[in-house]
Amino acid sequence: MYTYKSLGHSFVIACIDSSCNLLRNTVDSIKSQNAQAQIIAVFPESTYEENLQMASGLCEVVKGGSTVTSLVNAGIRRATSDWALVVFGGSIVRQKMHDKYAYYVDDERDILFPVANNKTNFVDGTMNGMLVATKTFRLVGDMPEEENLEMSKAFWANDAIGHGCRFKAIVGAKIC
């Protein structure tokens, strides 16, 4: 049923805490396994310029808005590959994570996310590890920039389902 497919993907790192040290940990974990991958760090609009300059020595840096979804939106819009893997700053991306996801992708309408804390639905689950096709993201549109993350995810998921997308919760793909 599931077969391996090679997925060209970018990493979008949502730096919610504006911490360059957390970003460094995440970038190092990505570069140790894929030195050529596009890595985009997205910081909140309130981030100090000094932090942005330090971060720019690690990877491409973009400013988002003030919500988690604004960071995700800004990062995925900048991704140049076919797929974007969203990771939160400070997380360690495990070896071969993209290979694990590749087995479960049927087509570009699939949106994958890890099962974490026994949450298997997109709205209640984590976005740390969400994989989405950049073409699909552009078709569905940006996630609403609400303060309530679950509400934003619910509205966006509804739009995505309306465009024929499928949400797939992947066991064993949790990013810590």
C-alpha positions as CSV (number, residue, x, y, z in Angstrom):
1,M,0.0,0.0,0.0
2,Y,2.6,2.6,1.1
3,T,5.8,2.9,-0.9
4,Y,8.8,5.2,-0.5
5,K,8.9,8.3,-2.6
6,S,11.6,10.9,-2.7
7,L,10.3,14.2,-1.4
8,G,12.2,17.5,-2.0
9,H,11.4,19.6,1.0
10,S,12.4,22.7,2.9
11,F,12.4,23.1,6.6
12,V,10.4,26.0,8.1
13,I,11.6,26.7,11.7
14,A,9.0,28.7,13.7
15,C,11.1,30.6,16.3
16,I,8.3,31.4,18.6
17,D,10.7,32.4,21.5
18,S,13.0,34.5,19.3
19,S,15.9,32.4,20.6
20,C,19.0,32.0,18.5
21,N,20.3,29.2,20.7
22,L,17.2,27.2,20.2
23,L,17.4,27.9,16.4
24,R,21.0,26.7,16.4
25,N,20.1,23.3,18.0
26,T,17.4,22.8,15.3
27,V,19.5,23.9,12.4
28,D,22.4,21.7,13.5
29,S,20.1,18.7,13.7
30,I,18.9,19.3,10.2
31,K,22.3,20.1,8.6
32,S,23.8,16.9,10.2
33,Q,21.6,14.9,7.9
34,N,20.9,17.2,5.0
35,A,23.4,19.9,4.5
36,Q,21.8,21.1,1.2
37,A,18.3,21.5,2.5
38,Q,16.6,24.9,2.4
39,I,16.2,26.1,6.0
40,I,14.0,29.1,6.7
41,A,13.8,30.5,10.3
42,V,10.7,32.6,10.9
43,F,10.8,35.0,13.9
44,P,7.9,37.1,15.4
45,E,7.7,40.7,14.3
46,S,8.7,41.8,17.8
47,T,12.2,40.2,17.5
48,Y,15.2,42.5,18.1
49,E,17.3,43.2,15.1
50,E,20.4,41.8,16.8
51,N,18.7,38.4,17.1
52,L,17.8,38.5,13.5
53,Q,21.4,39.3,12.5
54,M,22.8,36.5,14.6
55,A,20.2,34.0,13.2
56,S,21.1,35.0,9.6
57,G,24.5,33.4,10.1
58,L,22.7,30.1,10.5
59,C,20.1,30.1,7.8
60,E,17.7,32.2,5.8
61,V,15.7,34.5,8.2
62,V,12.2,35.9,7.7
63,K,9.9,38.0,10.0
64,G,6.4,36.8,10.5
65,G,3.6,38.3,12.6
66,S,2.7,37.8,16.2
67,T,1.0,34.4,16.1
68,V,2.2,30.9,15.5
69,T,0.2,30.6,12.3
70,S,1.7,33.9,11.0
71,L,5.2,32.3,11.4
72,V,4.1,29.2,9.6
73,N,2.5,31.2,6.8
74,A,5.6,33.4,6.2
75,G,7.9,30.4,6.2
76,I,5.9,28.2,3.8
77,R,5.4,31.1,1.4
78,R,9.2,31.4,1.2
79,A,9.8,27.7,0.7
80,T,11.2,26.9,-2.8
81,S,10.8,23.1,-2.7
82,D,7.8,21.0,-3.3
83,W,7.2,20.2,0.3
84,A,7.7,22.1,3.6
85,L,8.3,20.5,7.0
86,V,7.4,22.8,9.9
87,V,9.5,22.5,13.0
88,F,9.5,24.6,16.2
89,G,12.8,26.3,17.3
90,G,14.6,24.1,19.8
91,S,13.4,20.9,18.4
92,I,15.7,18.2,17.3
93,V,14.8,16.7,13.9
94,R,15.6,12.9,14.0
95,Q,17.6,11.2,11.4
96,K,15.6,10.0,8.4
97,M,12.4,11.8,9.5
98,H,11.6,12.8,5.9
99,D,12.0,9.2,4.8
100,K,9.4,8.1,7.4
101,Y,6.9,10.7,6.0
102,A,7.7,9.8,2.4
103,Y,6.1,6.4,2.8
104,Y,2.7,7.9,3.7
105,V,2.4,10.5,1.0
106,D,0.1,9.5,-1.8
107,D,-0.1,12.8,-3.5
108,E,0.4,16.5,-2.9
109,R,-3.0,16.8,-1.2
110,D,-1.8,14.9,1.8
111,I,-1.0,16.9,5.0
112,L,1.0,14.9,7.5
113,F,1.5,15.6,11.2
114,P,2.9,13.5,14.0
115,V,0.8,11.8,16.7
116,A,1.9,13.4,20.0
117,N,0.4,12.9,23.4
118,N,-2.2,10.5,21.8
119,K,-3.7,13.4,19.7
120,T,-4.6,12.0,16.3
121,N,-6.6,14.9,14.9
122,F,-5.0,17.9,13.3
123,V,-6.9,20.5,15.3
124,D,-5.8,19.2,18.7
125,G,-2.5,17.8,17.6
126,T,0.9,19.4,17.2
127,M,2.1,21.4,14.3
128,N,5.7,20.6,15.2
129,G,6.4,18.2,12.4
130,M,3.7,19.1,10.0
131,L,4.5,18.3,6.3
132,V,2.5,20.0,3.6
133,A,3.0,20.4,-0.2
134,T,3.9,24.1,-0.9
135,K,1.6,24.0,-3.9
136,T,-1.3,22.8,-1.8
137,F,-0.6,25.4,0.9
138,R,-0.8,28.1,-1.8
139,L,-4.0,26.7,-3.1
140,V,-5.7,26.4,0.3
141,G,-4.3,29.8,1.4
142,D,-2.7,31.1,4.6
143,M,-3.8,29.9,8.0
144,P,-6.0,32.4,9.8
145,E,-3.9,34.5,12.2
146,E,-6.1,34.0,15.3
147,E,-4.7,34.1,18.8
148,N,-6.4,30.8,19.4
149,L,-4.2,28.2,17.6
150,E,-6.8,25.5,17.6
151,M,-9.4,27.8,16.1
152,S,-7.0,28.8,13.3
153,K,-6.2,25.2,12.6
154,A,-9.9,24.2,12.5
155,F,-10.7,27.0,10.0
156,W,-7.7,26.1,7.8
157,A,-8.4,22.4,8.0
158,N,-11.9,23.0,6.8
159,D,-10.7,25.0,3.8
160,A,-8.1,22.3,3.1
161,I,-10.7,19.5,3.2
162,G,-12.8,21.6,0.8
163,H,-9.9,21.4,-1.6
164,G,-9.7,17.6,-1.3
165,C,-6.9,17.4,1.2
166,R,-6.4,14.5,3.5
167,F,-4.9,14.8,7.0
168,K,-2.7,11.9,8.1
169,A,-1.5,11.4,11.7
170,I,1.8,9.5,11.7
171,V,2.7,7.4,14.7
172,G,6.4,7.5,15.6
173,A,7.1,10.8,13.9
174,K,7.0,13.1,17.0
175,I,9.7,15.8,17.0
176,C,11.1,16.7,20.4
